[in-house]
Amino acid sequence: MTEERFGEFVLVRRHGAGGAGGAGHVAELALDRPKAMNAVSTEMARSIAAACTALGADRDVRVVVLTSTHERAFCVGADLKERNSFSDADLVRQRPVARGAYTGVLELPVPTIAAVHGFALGGGFELALSCDVIVADGTAVVGLPEVSVGVIPGGGGTQLLPRRVGAARAAELIFTARRVEAAEARELGLVDVLVEDGRDRDEALAMGSRMAANSPVGLRAAKRALRLGHGLDLRAGLEVEDAAWRATAFSGDRAEGVAAFNEKRKAEWPGE
């Protein structure tokens, strides 16, 4: 495993040594501001965006797992202590920096998995919602409480949550600002996989390894089709899918995948 820091508060770990399996192609993006329960400051937002830019451009990365180094929290959202010192002009200047963190995760071209334990509130839950799959343990508490402090979810929450749970359920959760504990969160679809306490990171990394064993060309194309096709009418969505299929059909990965299947061996993906 190798490690690289992006600023003071973000750590990227590359797991394994690669090869036919997927472990070496899984990157862990760890939120690492434990003294503030990973509250997202301006500096931390810049670091998240920078890490996502680097990971998205790295063709060796097939899956990104978003984790936390804090034992009791995934991320408690925006740094309200910092915000309390802002003038209106400061807030205007900070807005694109903050957005860059959330869109950085959302626009990663590879599958993304959030590993959530403890508090994932406000912007913290929005970072998780920006991922394709959310794995949570029994200690997880999620929610979008922004209206209780006079703002609205501004990291994608008003758009991502209804896409997960429907408009009415999202409205109830956002308008009440209530916190939802793990069992109910799983029941409502706020998280996708519920595991034993303390197992969220391990399960997310294991899931990432299973994903990363597959074609990198296929993974990126499948994610593109899923994201671009969502919300379109069926006919338009099928055109998006067809374009993504064509991007894979004539690739080296497709040729290798078919050959490996017929030869009953593990594929050695060329990634192109």
Protein Blocks (a to p, Z undefined) as FASTA:
>chain_A
ZZddehjkbccddedjehjblmlmcccdddddfknoopacfklmmmmmmmmmmmmmmmkb
mbdcdddfbfkbcbecjafklmmmpcfklmmmmmmmmmmmmmmmmmpcbdcddddehjde
hjlmmmmmmpmbdcddfkbccddfklmnopacfehpmmmmmmmnojklmmmmmmnopacd
fklmmmnopambdcdehilmmmmmmmmmmmmmpcfklmmmmmmmmmmmgopafklmmmmm
mmmmmmmmmgmklmmmmmmmmnopacddehZZ
